[in-house]
């Protein structure tokens, strides 16, 4: 299943979109129940949505932290 998630799960209070992927809380919660068409429809809107979020200072993502921990082991 295609997912736009990049493991930066935080919602912009102003827009209601995730800083990482651009989806809403409801879309994130329902993603696995969406049809392929519904997922494609949402994914088409994500680039424009991400342009509207207020960027917070970059924080370490789970993916980055795990990679860093693997590299230091």
N, C-alpha and C positions, 0 to 999 in steps of 0.2 A: 504494500500500500504506500503510495507516495504521500509524503508529509513535508510541509515547509519548516518544521521545527528545527531550530539550530541550538536548542538547549539554553536559550536565554529567555526564561519564562518570567516576565514581569510586565504588568499592564500599565500603559500610559493612562494616568487619571483623566487627562483632558480628552483624549480620543476614544479610549476604551479598547485600543489595539495593543497587542503584545509587541514589545520593543524588538523582539527577535524575529518573529514570523509575520506579524501584522494581523493575525486572527483575533477575533473577540473571544471572551471567556466561553460563551455559548458554543462558538464554532470549535474551540479546542476540546471542550467537553463532549461534543457530539461527533467529532471527526471520524471515529471508527464506525459510526452508524450511518454516515453519509454515503450516498451512492457515488460511483466514480464521477458522474456528471456533476453532482453537487460539489465534490472536492475540486474538480477542474474549474467550476464557476467561481468558487472562492479564491482559488489560486490566481486566477486572472486579475483579481482586484488587489492583490497584495502589494505589488510594487507601488501603486498609487497611494495605498494606505500608509505604507512605510515612510513615504515622503511627508506625511502629515504628523507623525509622532514627534513629540519633544524629546530629543535625545538626552539621555542621562549620561554621566561619565561612564566610560566603558568599565565593566567589572569582569572579573574572571568568570568564565562560563564553566559549567560542569565538565564539558568536553575538554577544555583547555587544562583544567585542574587535573583531570585523570591522565592526560598525556604528559603533563609535567611530572606527576607522581610516578608514572611508568619510567620516564626517562631518568629520574633520580634514583631508581631502585637498582 
